[in-house]
Amino acid sequence: MQFTKWHGLGNDFVIVNGMEEHIADYQQQAIAVCDRNFGIGADGLVMLLPSDIADFKMRIFNSDGSEADMCGNATRCVARYLYENKLTAKTVITLDTLAGIITPELIFKNGTLATVKVDMGLPRLKRGEIPIIGNAEEQVINTPLAIEGETYHITCVSMGNPHCLIFVNDITKVELALIGPKIETHALFPKKTNVEFLQIIDRKTIRMRVWERGAGITKACGTGASAALVAAVLNGCTDRQATVKLDGGDLYLEWAENNHIYKSGPAVEVFRGNYLL
């Protein structure tokens, strides 16, 4: 199987052209491929497939084999991969995902690719849309959640996948590996959830660390950074444009007047190779 390895701020993926390569079981192959000792090593396996409603279909499988609805960092990598491998001549590409149609745009300056900007779509704020147990029409903004004697004030957002966001004064003191999985699998979230801890630096800067549903601690999360901006605005912490600083680097986010979230950041190819199925 031919593959290429990419990352967006250290959130890394194995991308496979499923229009040329055949995999019998995506979930089992994702577990094997993503293993950092016995496989290639990645946070997820991304399959590119034909679509009847968009330029391409993108399916994303986490390192535990579960399928993700969407992934912002993977989207940037896929857009650049498609363009640079001449699978499309478009600089604005439509991708069919479980979260709907996502539209990344390649931004050039003086003939050189400067960044990849992704229309992440509309944030969804109602419990029923995220989903969260409770009144389907209710929003969860700065709501207390008790876990093992600790109370966390959570704000929840869906960017096509669920996010639980928690503001802290000092992000370095968060035991992410300990609390992340407890919130991810809490009964409040019927489809589990991504977990982000946020520290507000100023009105235009957010520091974020993430525990991703199905992948654990990752260097970056594009949908999580998008949700972080929404949560920060809803709680009166930042303006509608901000830089989100992740373990792997920075993403620039804007919550535009049309209510869409736009995310800009890098996409880097690391290597290519043949994986022995």
MARKE-784982 format. One record per residue (C-alpha): x, y, z. Coordinates in Angstrom, 2 decimals. Each point is the difference from the previous one (the first is absolute). Layout:
REM residues N
<rec x="X" y="Y" z="Z"/>
...
//
This chain:
REM residues 277
<rec x="0.00" y="0.00" z="0.00"/>
<rec x="1.44" y="3.35" z="-1.02"/>
<rec x="-0.41" y="2.71" z="2.62"/>
<rec x="1.18" y="3.45" z="0.93"/>
<rec x="0.53" y="1.34" z="3.51"/>
<rec x="-1.13" y="3.57" z="0.83"/>
<rec x="-0.44" y="2.16" z="3.05"/>
<rec x="-1.77" y="3.21" z="0.94"/>
<rec x="1.86" y="1.47" z="2.98"/>
<rec x="1.08" y="-3.48" z="1.09"/>
<rec x="-3.48" y="-1.53" z="-0.30"/>
<rec x="1.11" y="-2.73" z="-2.42"/>
<rec x="-1.77" y="-2.15" z="-2.57"/>
<rec x="0.63" y="-2.77" z="-2.48"/>
<rec x="-1.78" y="0.99" z="-3.23"/>
<rec x="-0.94" y="-2.71" z="-2.50"/>
<rec x="-1.51" y="0.49" z="-3.45"/>
<rec x="-2.89" y="-2.45" z="0.29"/>
<rec x="-0.78" y="0.51" z="-3.68"/>
<rec x="3.16" y="-1.98" z="-0.79"/>
<rec x="0.69" y="-2.04" z="3.15"/>
<rec x="-2.38" y="-2.64" z="1.39"/>
<rec x="-0.37" y="-0.60" z="3.74"/>
<rec x="-2.43" y="-2.69" z="1.14"/>
<rec x="-0.52" y="1.27" z="3.57"/>
<rec x="0.68" y="3.69" z="0.62"/>
<rec x="-0.42" y="-0.22" z="3.77"/>
<rec x="2.40" y="-2.89" z="0.55"/>
<rec x="2.49" y="1.48" z="-2.43"/>
<rec x="-0.12" y="3.34" z="1.82"/>
<rec x="0.93" y="-1.70" z="3.28"/>
<rec x="2.94" y="-1.76" z="-1.65"/>
<rec x="1.22" y="2.96" z="-2.07"/>
<rec x="-0.24" y="2.55" z="2.82"/>
<rec x="1.95" y="-2.12" z="2.50"/>
<rec x="3.18" y="1.97" z="0.74"/>
<rec x="2.05" y="-3.11" z="0.79"/>
<rec x="-1.28" y="-2.62" z="-2.43"/>
<rec x="-1.48" y="2.19" z="-2.76"/>
<rec x="0.67" y="3.31" z="-1.72"/>
<rec x="-1.18" y="2.03" z="2.98"/>
<rec x="-2.74" y="2.63" z="-0.17"/>
<rec x="-3.01" y="1.49" z="1.74"/>
<rec x="-2.21" y="-1.19" z="-2.83"/>
<rec x="-0.38" y="-1.70" z="-3.38"/>
<rec x="-1.61" y="2.15" z="-2.71"/>
<rec x="-1.61" y="-1.65" z="-3.01"/>
<rec x="-0.73" y="2.03" z="-3.15"/>
<rec x="-2.90" y="-1.35" z="-2.03"/>
<rec x="-2.37" y="1.06" z="-2.81"/>
<rec x="-3.07" y="2.05" z="0.87"/>
<rec x="-3.27" y="0.69" z="-1.80"/>
<rec x="-0.54" y="3.30" z="1.85"/>
<rec x="3.48" y="1.52" z="0.30"/>
<rec x="3.41" y="-0.05" z="-1.67"/>
<rec x="1.13" y="-2.85" z="2.27"/>
<rec x="-1.13" y="-1.97" z="3.03"/>
<rec x="2.22" y="0.02" z="3.09"/>
<rec x="-0.32" y="-2.74" z="2.63"/>
<rec x="2.05" y="0.28" z="3.18"/>
<rec x="0.76" y="-2.86" z="2.36"/>
<rec x="1.55" y="0.66" z="3.39"/>
<rec x="2.89" y="-2.01" z="1.39"/>
<rec x="-2.46" y="-2.15" z="1.98"/>
<rec x="-1.90" y="-0.89" z="-3.19"/>
<rec x="-3.02" y="2.22" z="0.68"/>
<rec x="-1.17" y="2.23" z="-2.84"/>
<rec x="0.12" y="3.77" z="0.47"/>
<rec x="-2.66" y="2.27" z="-1.42"/>
<rec x="2.51" y="2.69" z="-0.94"/>
<rec x="3.51" y="1.23" z="0.67"/>
<rec x="1.20" y="3.51" z="-0.76"/>
<rec x="3.71" y="-0.80" z="-0.10"/>
<rec x="-0.56" y="-3.00" z="-2.27"/>
<rec x="-2.10" y="2.18" z="-2.30"/>
<rec x="2.89" y="2.41" z="-0.56"/>
<rec x="2.37" y="-2.87" z="-0.71"/>
<rec x="-2.44" y="-1.63" z="-2.42"/>
<rec x="-0.54" y="3.23" z="-1.93"/>
<rec x="3.71" y="0.51" z="-0.56"/>
<rec x="0.52" y="-3.69" z="-0.81"/>
<rec x="-2.74" y="0.05" z="-2.66"/>
<rec x="1.35" y="3.16" z="-1.62"/>
<rec x="3.69" y="-0.86" z="0.05"/>
<rec x="-0.61" y="-3.53" z="-1.31"/>
<rec x="-2.08" y="1.44" z="-2.87"/>
<rec x="-3.17" y="-1.82" z="1.03"/>
<rec x="-1.67" y="3.40" z="-0.39"/>
<rec x="0.94" y="3.36" z="-1.47"/>
<rec x="-2.41" y="1.81" z="2.32"/>
<rec x="1.26" y="2.19" z="2.82"/>
<rec x="-3.43" y="-0.08" z="1.66"/>
<rec x="-0.96" y="-3.65" z="0.55"/>
<rec x="-3.19" y="-1.57" z="1.31"/>
<rec x="0.33" y="-3.05" z="2.25"/>
<rec x="-2.84" y="-2.33" z="0.90"/>
<rec x="0.27" y="-0.95" z="3.71"/>
<rec x="-2.26" y="-1.49" z="2.65"/>
<rec x="-0.39" y="3.57" z="1.28"/>
<rec x="-1.16" y="1.28" z="-3.40"/>
<rec x="1.79" y="1.82" z="-2.81"/>
<rec x="3.24" y="1.65" z="1.15"/>
<rec x="1.77" y="2.53" z="-2.24"/>
<rec x="3.77" y="0.56" z="0.36"/>
<rec x="1.72" y="2.73" z="-2.02"/>
<rec x="3.69" y="0.14" z="-0.94"/>
<rec x="1.31" y="3.54" z="0.54"/>
<rec x="3.00" y="1.05" z="-2.11"/>
<rec x="2.29" y="3.03" z="0.38"/>
<rec x="2.42" y="0.85" z="-2.80"/>
<rec x="-0.59" y="-3.43" z="-1.52"/>
<rec x="0.83" y="-1.90" z="3.20"/>
<rec x="-2.51" y="-1.77" z="2.22"/>
<rec x="-0.30" y="2.10" z="3.14"/>
<rec x="-2.76" y="-1.76" z="1.93"/>
<rec x="-3.09" y="-2.15" z="-0.33"/>
<rec x="-3.25" y="1.63" z="1.06"/>
<rec x="-2.95" y="-2.22" z="0.86"/>
<rec x="-3.65" y="0.97" z="0.25"/>
<rec x="-0.84" y="-2.09" z="3.06"/>
<rec x="-3.71" y="0.75" z="-0.30"/>
<rec x="-2.47" y="1.02" z="2.68"/>
<rec x="0.57" y="-0.74" z="3.68"/>
<rec x="-2.84" y="-1.99" z="1.55"/>
<rec x="-0.88" y="0.91" z="3.54"/>
<rec x="-3.16" y="-1.89" z="0.99"/>
<rec x="0.26" y="-3.16" z="2.12"/>
<rec x="-1.84" y="-2.01" z="-2.62"/>
<rec x="2.42" y="1.06" z="-2.74"/>
<rec x="3.24" y="-0.72" z="1.89"/>
<rec x="-1.34" y="-2.46" z="1.43"/>
<rec x="-0.32" y="0.30" z="3.79"/>
<rec x="-2.54" y="-1.62" z="2.30"/>
<rec x="-2.77" y="2.38" z="1.12"/>
<rec x="-2.34" y="2.58" z="-1.53"/>
<rec x="0.76" y="-0.21" z="-3.74"/>
<rec x="-0.57" y="3.76" z="-0.52"/>
<rec x="2.17" y="1.13" z="2.90"/>
<rec x="3.55" y="1.35" z="-0.33"/>
<rec x="2.85" y="-1.00" z="2.29"/>
<rec x="1.99" y="3.13" z="0.87"/>
<rec x="2.10" y="0.15" z="3.19"/>
<rec x="-2.02" y="-2.89" z="1.45"/>
<rec x="1.36" y="-1.94" z="3.02"/>
<rec x="1.00" y="-3.64" z="-0.48"/>
<rec x="1.05" y="-2.05" z="3.03"/>
<rec x="2.51" y="-2.83" z="-0.46"/>
<rec x="1.48" y="-1.88" z="2.94"/>
<rec x="-0.36" y="2.89" z="2.44"/>
<rec x="1.25" y="2.67" z="-2.45"/>
<rec x="-2.30" y="2.51" z="-1.69"/>
<rec x="0.80" y="1.21" z="-3.50"/>
<rec x="-1.93" y="2.79" z="-1.70"/>
<rec x="-0.54" y="-1.16" z="-3.57"/>
<rec x="-1.07" y="1.64" z="-3.24"/>
<rec x="-0.99" y="-2.40" z="-2.78"/>
<rec x="0.11" y="0.52" z="-3.75"/>
<rec x="-0.31" y="-2.25" z="-3.03"/>
<rec x="2.08" y="0.72" z="-3.10"/>
<rec x="-1.39" y="-3.13" z="-1.64"/>
<rec x="1.50" y="-1.87" z="2.97"/>
<rec x="-0.55" y="0.62" z="3.73"/>
<rec x="2.27" y="2.18" z="2.14"/>
<rec x="0.02" y="0.66" z="3.73"/>
<rec x="1.99" y="3.14" z="0.84"/>
<rec x="1.28" y="0.99" z="3.43"/>
<rec x="1.65" y="3.30" z="0.95"/>
<rec x="2.91" y="-0.10" z="2.46"/>
<rec x="2.35" y="2.57" z="1.48"/>
<rec x="3.16" y="-2.06" z="-0.56"/>
<rec x="-0.06" y="-2.63" z="-2.74"/>
<rec x="3.37" y="-1.44" z="1.10"/>
<rec x="-1.66" y="-1.37" z="3.15"/>
<rec x="-2.64" y="-2.01" z="-1.91"/>
<rec x="0.56" y="-3.77" z="0.23"/>
<rec x="-1.34" y="-0.56" z="-3.50"/>
<rec x="0.74" y="-3.73" z="-0.18"/>
<rec x="-1.89" y="-0.53" z="3.26"/>
<rec x="-3.11" y="2.14" z="-0.44"/>
<rec x="-0.32" y="-0.11" z="-3.82"/>
<rec x="-1.25" y="-3.60" z="-0.30"/>
<rec x="-2.38" y="0.42" z="2.96"/>
<rec x="-1.78" y="2.89" z="-1.70"/>
<rec x="0.20" y="-1.62" z="-3.46"/>
<rec x="-1.94" y="-3.05" z="1.21"/>
<rec x="-2.32" y="1.75" z="2.48"/>
<rec x="-3.63" y="-1.12" z="-0.19"/>
<rec x="-1.00" y="3.58" z="-0.87"/>
<rec x="1.42" y="-0.57" z="-3.51"/>
<rec x="-1.76" y="-2.87" z="-1.82"/>
<rec x="2.52" y="0.08" z="-2.87"/>
<rec x="2.94" y="0.89" z="2.27"/>
<rec x="1.71" y="3.37" z="-0.41"/>
<rec x="3.25" y="1.78" z="-0.74"/>
<rec x="1.34" y="1.88" z="3.02"/>
<rec x="1.80" y="3.34" z="-0.15"/>
<rec x="1.52" y="2.04" z="2.81"/>
<rec x="0.38" y="3.71" z="-0.75"/>
<rec x="2.04" y="2.77" z="1.56"/>
<rec x="-0.82" y="3.54" z="-1.15"/>
<rec x="3.18" y="1.98" z="-0.66"/>
<rec x="-1.72" y="3.15" z="-1.27"/>
<rec x="-2.98" y="1.03" z="-2.14"/>
<rec x="1.65" y="-1.40" z="-3.11"/>
<rec x="1.97" y="-2.98" z="1.33"/>
<rec x="-1.04" y="-3.35" z="1.45"/>
<rec x="2.29" y="-2.77" z="1.25"/>
<rec x="-1.55" y="-3.44" z="-0.47"/>
<rec x="0.78" y="-3.64" z="0.74"/>
<rec x="-2.12" y="-2.83" z="-1.31"/>
<rec x="-1.05" y="-3.55" z="0.79"/>
<rec x="-1.50" y="-1.32" z="-3.23"/>
<rec x="-2.83" y="-2.50" z="-0.05"/>
<rec x="1.47" y="-3.28" z="-1.25"/>
<rec x="3.59" y="1.25" z="-0.19"/>
<rec x="0.99" y="1.36" z="3.42"/>
<rec x="2.40" y="2.93" z="0.43"/>
<rec x="0.90" y="1.57" z="-3.35"/>
<rec x="2.17" y="2.95" z="-0.98"/>
<rec x="-2.89" y="1.87" z="-1.61"/>
<rec x="-3.68" y="-0.24" z="-0.90"/>
<rec x="-1.57" y="2.23" z="-2.66"/>
<rec x="-3.63" y="-0.58" z="0.95"/>
<rec x="1.02" y="0.42" z="3.65"/>
<rec x="1.67" y="3.33" z="-0.72"/>
<rec x="-3.14" y="1.10" z="-1.84"/>
<rec x="-2.16" y="-1.03" z="2.95"/>
<rec x="2.44" y="1.80" z="2.32"/>
<rec x="-0.60" y="3.32" z="-1.73"/>
<rec x="-3.76" y="-0.49" z="0.16"/>
<rec x="0.17" y="-0.86" z="3.71"/>
<rec x="2.26" y="2.97" z="0.73"/>
<rec x="-2.37" y="2.42" z="-1.77"/>
<rec x="-3.08" y="-1.48" z="1.69"/>
<rec x="1.66" y="0.45" z="3.39"/>
<rec x="1.10" y="3.57" z="-0.79"/>
<rec x="3.71" y="-0.85" z="0.08"/>
<rec x="1.21" y="0.94" z="-3.51"/>
<rec x="-0.88" y="1.83" z="-3.18"/>
<rec x="-1.36" y="-1.91" z="-3.02"/>
<rec x="3.49" y="-0.28" z="-1.51"/>
<rec x="2.78" y="-1.66" z="1.97"/>
<rec x="3.12" y="-2.11" z="-0.17"/>
<rec x="-0.27" y="-3.38" z="1.70"/>
<rec x="3.39" y="-1.18" z="1.24"/>
<rec x="0.24" y="-3.81" z="0.12"/>
<rec x="2.78" y="-2.37" z="1.01"/>
<rec x="0.92" y="-0.33" z="-3.69"/>
<rec x="-0.24" y="3.67" z="-0.99"/>
<rec x="-2.51" y="2.73" z="-0.82"/>
<rec x="-3.31" y="0.10" z="-1.85"/>
<rec x="-1.79" y="3.19" z="-0.99"/>
<rec x="-3.77" y="-0.05" z="0.52"/>
<rec x="-2.80" y="2.34" z="-1.01"/>
<rec x="-3.71" y="-0.21" z="0.90"/>
<rec x="-1.32" y="1.94" z="-2.97"/>
<rec x="-3.18" y="2.03" z="-0.41"/>
<rec x="-1.60" y="-2.86" z="-1.96"/>
<rec x="0.39" y="-2.08" z="3.20"/>
<rec x="2.56" y="-2.32" z="-1.65"/>
<rec x="3.32" y="-0.80" z="1.65"/>
<rec x="3.06" y="0.46" z="-2.22"/>
<rec x="3.29" y="-1.63" z="0.99"/>
<rec x="3.42" y="0.60" z="-1.55"/>
<rec x="3.23" y="-1.90" z="0.57"/>
<rec x="2.76" y="-2.15" z="-1.51"/>
<rec x="-0.05" y="-3.46" z="-1.56"/>
<rec x="3.29" y="-1.87" z="-0.40"/>
<rec x="0.92" y="-3.22" z="-1.78"/>
<rec x="2.54" y="-2.04" z="1.97"/>
<rec x="0.68" y="-3.05" z="-2.17"/>
<rec x="-1.42" y="-2.50" z="-2.49"/>
<rec x="0.30" y="-3.74" z="-0.14"/>
<rec x="-1.45" y="-3.47" z="-0.53"/>
<rec x="-1.73" y="-1.72" z="2.89"/>
<rec x="-0.09" y="-3.80" z="-0.10"/>
<rec x="-3.60" y="-1.06" z="0.56"/>
//
